[in-house]
Amino acid sequence: MWRPSIIRPNSICSSSHPAVTDCAVFALRHPDYGETVTVLVSLHAGASLTLEELRTHCRPLIADYKIPRRLIVGDVPRNASGKILKYQLRQAYQTYADGTSCE
């Protein structure tokens, strides 16, 4: 039986990348693969980060299937107890990886 992989944010970027202050990892729909690994990052003031830089940083640290395929820069939504609100992320970025709508 196939089970989805659980990818923890701290395995991708937590505080290991110097430009990243916070991150959330979630899945977005993909027209060919079903889902694709997406990471939303908050950056330090004045810092920049590209998907390729993040992927290069992650390669020696995590398995290939866990490396993000999509990067979004923005604020990570959290509730009062500090938990990431993934349902808000999925609603806000509900598009296929190629840019077409999922609906």
C-alpha positions as CSV (number, residue, x, y, z in Angstrom):
1,M,0.0,0.0,0.0
2,W,1.3,3.4,-1.0
3,R,1.7,6.0,1.8
4,P,2.4,9.7,1.3
5,S,5.8,10.8,2.5
6,I,6.0,13.2,5.4
7,I,8.5,16.0,4.8
8,R,9.3,18.1,7.8
9,P,10.1,21.8,7.3
10,N,13.2,21.5,9.5
11,S,14.6,18.9,7.1
12,I,14.5,21.5,4.3
13,C,15.4,24.9,5.6
14,S,14.6,25.6,9.3
15,S,17.6,27.6,10.2
16,S,20.2,25.8,8.2
17,H,20.0,28.3,5.2
18,P,21.4,31.7,6.2
19,A,18.7,33.7,4.2
20,V,15.7,31.8,5.7
21,T,14.0,32.9,9.0
22,D,10.9,30.6,8.7
23,C,9.5,28.0,6.3
24,A,6.5,25.7,5.7
25,V,6.5,22.7,3.5
26,F,3.3,21.5,1.8
27,A,2.0,19.8,-1.3
28,L,0.4,21.5,-4.2
29,R,-1.4,19.7,-7.0
30,H,0.5,18.8,-10.1
31,P,-1.1,17.8,-13.4
32,D,1.3,14.9,-14.1
33,Y,2.5,13.7,-10.6
34,G,-0.6,14.4,-8.4
35,E,1.4,16.6,-6.0
36,T,4.6,18.5,-5.9
37,V,6.8,19.5,-2.9
38,T,6.4,23.3,-2.3
39,V,8.1,25.4,0.3
40,L,7.0,28.8,1.5
41,V,9.9,30.7,3.1
42,S,10.2,34.0,5.0
43,L,13.5,35.7,4.4
44,H,15.8,38.0,6.5
45,A,15.4,41.6,5.5
46,G,17.4,42.3,2.3
47,A,18.0,38.6,1.6
48,S,17.1,36.8,-1.6
49,L,16.7,33.2,-2.4
50,T,16.1,31.3,-5.7
51,L,14.6,27.8,-6.1
52,E,17.9,26.6,-7.5
53,E,19.9,28.0,-4.5
54,L,17.5,26.2,-2.1
55,R,17.7,23.0,-4.1
56,T,21.5,23.1,-4.1
57,H,21.5,23.7,-0.3
58,C,19.1,20.8,0.3
59,R,20.8,18.2,-2.0
60,P,23.4,16.9,0.5
61,L,21.0,17.1,3.4
62,I,17.8,15.3,2.3
63,A,16.6,12.6,-0.2
64,D,15.9,13.7,-3.7
65,Y,12.2,13.2,-3.5
66,K,12.0,15.6,-0.6
67,I,13.8,18.5,-2.4
68,P,11.4,21.3,-3.1
69,R,10.1,21.7,-6.7
70,R,8.4,25.0,-6.1
71,L,9.5,28.0,-3.9
72,I,7.2,30.7,-2.7
73,V,8.5,33.7,-0.7
74,G,6.1,35.2,1.9
75,D,4.9,35.0,5.5
76,V,4.2,31.7,7.0
77,P,0.6,31.7,8.5
78,R,0.5,30.4,12.1
79,N,-2.2,30.1,14.8
80,A,-2.0,31.4,18.3
81,S,0.0,28.4,19.5
82,G,2.5,28.7,16.7
83,K,1.4,25.8,14.4
84,I,1.5,26.3,10.7
85,L,-1.9,26.7,9.1
86,K,-1.4,24.4,6.1
87,Y,-5.1,24.6,5.0
88,Q,-4.6,28.4,4.5
89,L,-1.5,27.7,2.4
90,R,-3.3,25.2,0.2
91,Q,-6.2,27.6,-0.3
92,A,-4.0,30.6,-1.1
93,Y,-1.8,28.7,-3.6
94,Q,-4.4,26.3,-5.0
95,T,-2.9,26.1,-8.5
96,Y,-1.1,23.4,-10.4
97,A,2.7,23.7,-10.7
98,D,2.3,24.8,-14.3
99,G,0.1,27.8,-13.2
100,T,-3.3,26.5,-14.2
101,S,-6.2,26.4,-11.7
102,C,-7.0,23.2,-9.8
103,E,-10.7,23.9,-9.7
